[in-house]
Amino acid sequence: MQEPIIFNYSILENILYSKLDATNSEIRNACEVSNSLEFIEGNIDKFKLDESAKGLLKELTKNEVIVKEMIGVEKYNEEKDILEKMAKQEEAKGQF
């Protein structure tokens, strides 16, 4: 018998564990093959991400160690700088 093991990460991170550079279609296919797509899509509202620059920046910094391991320190810093600039622009427009 097979015992599934879920690491203490998000579903996406667990899927990416076997292939860090997986495309969105490969990730979706993996969910379909494992019969988990219905569960994931059925619970999507519980895991909704704040897609504002401020929200994304918060998630990026919260997961700093993992993201740096995945994309490297230089790319992490570039992405963080971009999100910080975008957050300032959103704030200037009154979009919090």
N, C-alpha and C positions, 0 to 999 in steps of 0.2 A: 504494500500500500504506500501511497505517496502522502507525505505530510507537507502541506504548504507552509512556507515560512514568510511572514510579513515583517520586514524590517521597520524600525521606528521612524519611518519617513512617509511622505505622501504616496498615494497610489502611483502617481506619475514617476516619482523617484524610484519606487520599487520596480516599475516596469523598465525604467532606464538603467537599472542596475546591470542588466545583461548586455545593454548596448547604449552607451551614452549618446551616440550620434543618431539615434533612431528618429525618423521623420514622423510627423503627425499621423500619416496614413499607416505607418508600421506600428505605431502605438495603438491606434484604433483597431487594427487587425489583431494585435496581440490580445486586446480586450475581448474581441469577438471570439477568438479561438479558445480563450480561457473561460468563456461564458460569464464574464464579469461586466460586460458593457451595459447590460440592462440595470444592474445594481448601481454602477457608476453614474449613468445618466439619470436614474431615478432619484439619486441623492445629490444631484449637481447643485441645487439651491443651497444646500447646507454648506457647500464648499466654495461658494461664489467669492471671487476675488475682486476687491476694489480696484478697478482698472484705471483710476486716476493716477497721474504721475506720483502724487504723494503716497497713494496706497501701494503702488508698485515699488517705490523707493523703500517704504517701510518693510515690505516682504523681502526685498533684496538684502537689506541690512540685517534683517532677522535671520536670514539663511546665508549669511556672508561666508562662513567656513565651507559649506557645501558648494556654493556657487563658485567660489575661488578654486576649489578642487576640480570642478567640472570645466570651467572655461579659462582658468588662469587669472592671476592677480591683475595683470595689465588690462585684460578685457573687462574684468569686473570693475576696475576703476573707471574705465571709459564709460561703461553703462551707467554707473552710479553718477558720474558727472552729467551725463545727458539727462537722466531722470531728475537730478537736482535743478538743472536749468528749466526743464519742463514744468516742474512743480512751482518754481518761481513765476513762470509765465501764467500758469493756471491761477495762482494766487492773485496776480496783478489783474487778471480778467474777472476776478470775483468767483472763480470756480474752485470751491474748496472740496 
